[in-house]
């Protein structure tokens, strides 16, 4: 089963850009389709493989940062080619 995941990492301190960039760079190395925009990062793949990889990728900033929030949305299905029809 394929899924689409939207992630937003929110380090709660003044130097927030570096941890966000490091997190996105890590996501890029996982071997899944990654699409970035100014508000969030989307990643697409097979459920078990993607969730297993995300578990490790999310752990890193949670261990390194003193205070951090991660917002995550998961949609069943591969939605990377979505185009609004309205």
CORUR-V840878 format. One record per residue. N is the residue number from 1. RES is the residue in one letter. SS is DSSP state (@ for helix, = for strand, . for the rest). Layout:
BEGIN
N | RES | SS
N | RES | SS
END
This chain:
BEGIN
1 | X | .
2 | X | =
3 | X | =
4 | X | =
5 | X | =
6 | X | =
7 | X | =
8 | X | =
9 | X | =
10 | X | =
11 | X | =
12 | X | .
13 | X | .
14 | X | .
15 | X | .
16 | X | @
17 | X | @
18 | X | @
19 | X | @
20 | X | @
21 | X | @
22 | X | @
23 | X | @
24 | X | @
25 | X | @
26 | X | @
27 | X | @
28 | X | @
29 | X | .
30 | X | .
31 | X | .
32 | X | .
33 | X | =
34 | X | =
35 | X | =
36 | X | =
37 | X | .
38 | X | .
39 | X | .
40 | X | .
41 | X | =
42 | X | =
43 | X | =
44 | X | =
45 | X | =
46 | X | =
47 | X | @
48 | X | @
49 | X | @
50 | X | @
51 | X | @
52 | X | @
53 | X | @
54 | X | @
55 | X | @
56 | X | @
57 | X | @
58 | X | @
59 | X | @
60 | X | @
61 | X | @
62 | X | @
63 | X | @
64 | X | @
65 | X | .
66 | X | .
67 | X | .
68 | X | =
69 | X | =
70 | X | =
71 | X | =
72 | X | =
73 | X | =
74 | X | =
75 | X | =
76 | X | =
77 | X | .
78 | X | .
79 | X | .
80 | X | .
81 | X | .
82 | X | .
83 | X | .
84 | X | .
85 | X | .
86 | X | .
END
